Amino acid sequence: MTSLPKLNIILCSPRGFCAGVDRAIQIVERALEKYGAPVYVRHEIVHNKYVVDGLREKGAVFVETLSEIPPTDAPVIFSAHGVAKSVPKSARARNMFVLDATCPLVSKVHVEAQRLSAEGRHIILIGHRGHPEVVGTMGQLPQSAISLIETENDAEHFLPRDNTPLAFVTQTTLSLDDTAKIIAVLQRRFPHIKSTPKEDICYATTNRQEAVKQVAPNVEAMIVVGAPNSSNSMRLVEVAERSGCAISTLVQRASEIDWQLFENISSLGVTAGASAPETLVDEILDAFARRYAISVTSHVTAREDIAFNVPRELRP
């Protein structure tokens, strides 16, 4: 019998579900338990196909707009990414029973953007165009009161419309390093620009990127378990590449692994985006265990004990 090649796997920790994702999934599950199916969810509750498919099997109905929902007394849940102000307004007009699963850290950005705008400042949002969180944050203010900047180049060429003082907020799931560079440009060009009292990029994004930064230089390849529409997961792939890992790839399920990438490696890092459940990490490890004699260790860079309450209607 041919012996399997040895492979040392380093698990990044923290990885996987954050408090906001955990709360959002709980809201859908508890709503289904309390009110029965169907429960309507506007947009994917979190960006993970495995999670969404599992909730769909239990009776969740996912829609992109409220107009897709028929007249109903069933709960209507807003996803963890947050929504523009116009969405709850439309829901109220239709007397919908709404449960808001917006991550509290996203809601914090909404509140800060509105507060800074109320001070008479034009808001710059650093983020990725079209991402649901960005759409929701932009939608907290009139279109003329907020501008989106995606890159350093955007920051270099941004022209304020008048002498209105400026302030900036950021999407919660950005690359720490990229965002710092964009902020540096804005602060150089506009020395009096104001920011929020605390960093907008959330603790989970920060912790997962830091873990990857420490592990990536010490492994030959890195797998990020997550979805291609998950901003925080895609940033982890980029962070691994920039930290010196020659092979860095995103994988949703074990069935997607491109085994040719990993033919001659002896060390592998594994992490998971904030919306990827640990069961998918286990699935990846099992797949490697069938091809390699694996040894698994954890590299812990932070401990997370944050939890967010579900809406009052769903508490025991």
N, C-alpha and C positions, 0 to 999 in steps of 0.2 A: 504493500500500500504506500502510495506517495504521500510524504508528509506535506502539510500545508505550509505556505510561506508565513513567516511571522509578521505581524502588523501591530504596532503600538498606536492605540487610539487615545487621544486626549480630548475629553469632553470639556467644553467651555462652560463655566458656571459663573454667573447666572445665564440661563438660556430659556427659550420657550415663553409660555404664557406670562404676561404681566398682569397687574391688578386690574387695569382697565378692560382688558380682554376677558379675564376671568369673570368680572362683574357682568359684562355684556352677555356672555354665554349663559350665565346664571339667570339673567333676566328673562331670556327666551325660554329656558327650561322651566323656570318657576311659573311663568305665565301659562305655559302649556299644561303644567300640573294643576294649576288653580282654575283656569278658565276653559281648558280643553282646546282641541284643534277646531278651526284653524287659528293661528296667531300670525298676523301680517308683520313682516319686517321690511322696512324701507332700506334698500341696498343690503349687500352682504353684511351680516352682523359684525364679522371680522373677516380679514382677507385670508381665508384658508378654505379650500374646497372640501377637505375631509370634514371639517367642523360644520360647514354649511350643509353639506349632503346629509350629515348625521341629524341635524336639526330639521331638515326638510322631511326626512323619514319619520320624525316624531310628530309632524303636522305643521311646521312653520312654512309659511308661504312668502317667498322673497319677491319683492317688486322694486322697480327703480323709481317709480313716481307714485304719489298718492292716488292719481287718477286711475291707476290699475286696480284699486281696491273697491269692491262693490259696497253699497250701503251695508253697514255691519255694526254690531255691538262688540265685535271681537277686538282684543287689544291690537294696537298698531305701535310697533317698536321702531325707534330711530336707532341707527347703527352707532357703534362706538366712535365713528369718525366725526360725528356731529353734523348738523344741518344748518342751512341758511335760515334767517329769521322768517322768511316767507313760508317755510314748510310748516312749522307749528301754527302759523296764522291760517293756512289753508285747512289744516286738521281741525282747528277750532271752528272754522266756518261750516265744517261738515259734522260737527259734534262727535268727532272721533275720540275714542278712549286711548290716550297716548301714554306709552311708557318710554321714557327717554333713557337710552343706554349710552349716550355720549360719555366718553371717558371724562372724568372730572378734570384731568389735566388739560384736555382740549377745551373744556368749558372755561377753564382759567384763562386760556389765551383769548377766548371770545370776550370775556369780561375785561381783560386788560386792553384789548383793542378798542372796545367801546369807551373805557375810561380815558385812555389817551386821546381818543378822538374828541371826547367831550371837553378836553382841555384846549381844543382848537388846533390840534395837530393833524397833519396828513399822515396816514398810516402806511408804512411799507411792510408788506408781508413777504418774508423769505420762505420760499416753498416751491413745490413742483406743480406746475399748471395742470389742472384737470384731476388732481388727486381729491377724493371726496372730502378730506379734512380741509384742504385749501379752499374748495368750493364753499364749504360751510363757514369758514372764517371770513372769507371775502364777503359772504352774504350777511354778515352781522352789520355792515355799514352800507351807506349809499355808494354806488359805483364810483362816484367822483371823489370819495373820501379815502380810498384805499388803492394801493398799487402793488402789483406782484413783481418780485425780483427772484430769478432762479439761479443766476450765475454771477461770478465776479465781473464779467463783461457787462452784464445788465447793470450792476452797481456803478460801474465806471461811467456809464452813459445815461444813467437816470437823470432826468431833468424835472425838478419840481415846477409845478404850473405857475407858482407865484412865490411870495415870501412867507407862505404858511410854514410854521415850524414843523419839524418832522419827528416821527417816532417809528420804531420797528418792533415787530413781533415775528416769531418763526413757527413754522410747522413743527410738531413735536417729534417727528421721526427722521430728522435729517442727519447727514454726516456731520459730526462735531467739527471735524477739521475743515471741511468745505464751508460750513456756516461761519466759522471763525474768520476765514479769509474774506467772505462777503461782508461780514460786519466790520472788519478792519478797513475795507475800502469805503464803506458808508461813513465810518467815523473820521476817516481822513478827509473825505470830501465835505462832510457836514459835521463839523466838530460839536455842534450843539444838539445833534440828534439824540432823542431820548429812548431808553429801552425800558423793559419791564423790570421790576425789582429783582426777580429771580429768573434764571435760565428757563426758556420755554421748551427746549429739547428735554424730553421727559427722562426720569431716572432710569427707566428700563432700556431706552435707546442708548443712553450713556453707558450703563453697566455692560450691556451686551457688546457694544463696540470696544470697550476697554478690555474685556476678556479676550476678544478676537485679536486685538493688538498684541497681547502678551503671548498668545498661543501660536499665532500664524508664523512668526519667524522661526519657530522650532519644529515645524512639521513640513513635510513635502507636499501635502495637499490639504485642502479644507473643504468640507461640505457644510453648506448652510441649508438647513431644512426650513422650507418656507415657500411662499407663493410668489410668482412673478409680478403680481399686482400689489404685493406687500412692500411698502416703501422701506420699512425698517429692515426687512430681510435682504432687499437688494443692496442697501447700504452696508450690510455685514459682508457681502461678497466683495464689494469695493474696498472695504477696510482691510480684508485679508490680503487682497492683491497688493495694496499699497504698503502693507506691513512686511512684504517680502515672500509671500507664499506663492510658489510658481503655478500651482493648480488651485483655483478657487471657483467653486461651482454651486449653483442653486439647485436643489432637488426637492420636489414635492413629496414623492413616494419612492420607496425602494425600487419599484419597477422602472423608474426613470433613470437609474444610475447608469452612466456610460462607463462600463467596466474597463474599456481601453485606456481611459484617463488614469486608472489606478493600477495598471499592470505591474509596474516595477517599484512601487513605493514600499517603505517600511514604517512610515509614520503618517498619521492622519489626524487632523483636528475636526471636531464635529460641534456645531452649534445649531441653534434654532431661533428663528425670528419670534417676535413677541406674540404672534397669533398662531404659532405652530404647537400642537399638543405633544407631550412627551411620548405618547404612544408611537408617533411617527419617527422619533429618534430611536426608540427601541427597535422599530421595524428596520431602520437603516443598519443598526448594529447587528441584528440577526442576519441580514443579507451579507454583511462582511464576514460574519462568523462562519458562514457556509463555504467561503473561499479562502479564508486566512485563519491562522492560529492567532486570535486577537488577545491582546491584553489591554484593559481599559482603565485609565486613570482620570481623575477630575482635576482641573485647574480652576480654583475658586478665587475670584477677584473681589466679590462683594456678597453680602447677605441681604436678601430682600424679604421683608416681613410686612409690606404694605398691603392693605386690603381696603376696598371701597364698599360702602353699603349699597344694597339694591334699593329701588324705590320703596317707599313706605307700604304701598299696596301689596307688595310681594313678600314682606317680612312675616315671619311666623306670628 
